[in-house]
């Protein structure tokens, strides 16, 4: 077996080590930024969920209130119709002889 030649390592260029340090520093900063961004995304998602629930609750209240208003309006309509009918009956019974204070 023939012996291998030992190759001495080629020294890196002067700026290569400095470039590697800068790249590694940037990589670390980007990692921290990404983690912070992920935390912010989670916080915004939670707040949107809370706002969505609050809006759904408020729409439910409005829906209930509108239902009550519809019922009340139906009662007013019924009362107006009944009173109008009763007034007609009274007028016809009196023969429209009601004097107005004119």
C-alpha positions in Angstrom: 0.0 0.0 0.0 1.3 3.3 -1.0 1.3 6.0 1.5 -0.8 9.1 1.0 0.5 12.5 0.8 -0.5 14.7 3.6 -2.1 17.8 2.3 -1.8 20.8 4.4 -5.0 22.8 4.8 -5.4 25.9 2.7 -5.7 28.9 5.0 -9.0 30.8 4.4 -8.8 34.2 2.8 -8.4 37.1 5.2 -12.1 38.2 5.2 -13.7 34.8 5.2 -13.6 34.4 9.0 -15.0 37.9 9.5 -17.8 37.1 6.9 -18.7 33.9 8.7 -19.0 35.7 12.0 -21.3 38.4 10.5 -23.4 35.7 8.8 -23.7 33.8 12.1 -24.7 37.0 14.0 -27.3 37.9 11.4 -28.7 34.3 11.6 -29.1 34.7 15.3 -30.8 38.0 15.0 -33.2 36.7 12.4 -34.0 33.7 14.6 -34.9 36.1 17.5 -36.9 38.3 15.2 -38.8 35.2 13.9 -39.6 34.1 17.4 -40.9 37.5 18.3 -43.0 37.6 15.2 -44.5 34.3 16.1 -45.4 35.5 19.5 -47.0 38.6 18.1 -48.9 36.5 15.6 -50.2 34.4 18.5 -51.2 37.5 20.4 -53.1 39.0 17.5 -54.8 35.7 16.8 -56.0 35.5 20.4 -57.3 39.2 20.3 -59.1 38.6 17.0 -60.8 35.5 18.5 -61.9 37.6 21.6 -63.2 40.4 19.4 -65.0 37.9 17.2 -66.7 36.4 20.2 -67.6 39.8 21.6 -69.1 40.8 18.2 -71.1 37.6 18.1 -72.4 38.3 21.6 -73.4 41.8 20.7 -75.2 40.7 17.5 -77.1 38.1 19.6 -78.2 40.9 21.9 -79.3 43.0 18.9 -81.2 40.1 17.5 -83.0 39.5 20.8 -83.8 43.2 21.1 -85.1 43.3 17.5 -87.4 40.3 18.3 -88.8 42.2 21.3 -89.4 45.3 19.1 -91.3 43.2 16.6 -93.5 41.8 19.3 -94.2 45.2 20.7 -94.9 46.6 17.3 -97.4 43.8 16.6 -99.1 44.6 20.0 -99.3 48.3 19.1 -100.7 47.4 15.6 -103.3 45.1 17.2 -104.3 47.7 19.8 -104.6 50.4 17.1 -106.8 48.1 14.9 -109.0 47.2 17.9 -109.4 50.8 19.0 -110.2 51.9 15.5 -112.9 49.3 15.2 -114.3 50.3 18.6 -114.4 53.9 17.7 -116.3 53.1 14.5 -118.8 51.1 16.5 -119.2 54.0 19.0 -119.6 56.6 16.2 -122.2 54.5 14.4 -124.1 53.9 17.6 -124.2 57.6 18.3 -125.1 58.3 14.7 -122.1 60.5 14.2 -123.8 63.1 16.4 -120.7 63.8 18.4 -120.1 67.5 18.6 -116.6 68.7 18.4 -115.5 71.8 20.3 -115.2 73.9 17.2 
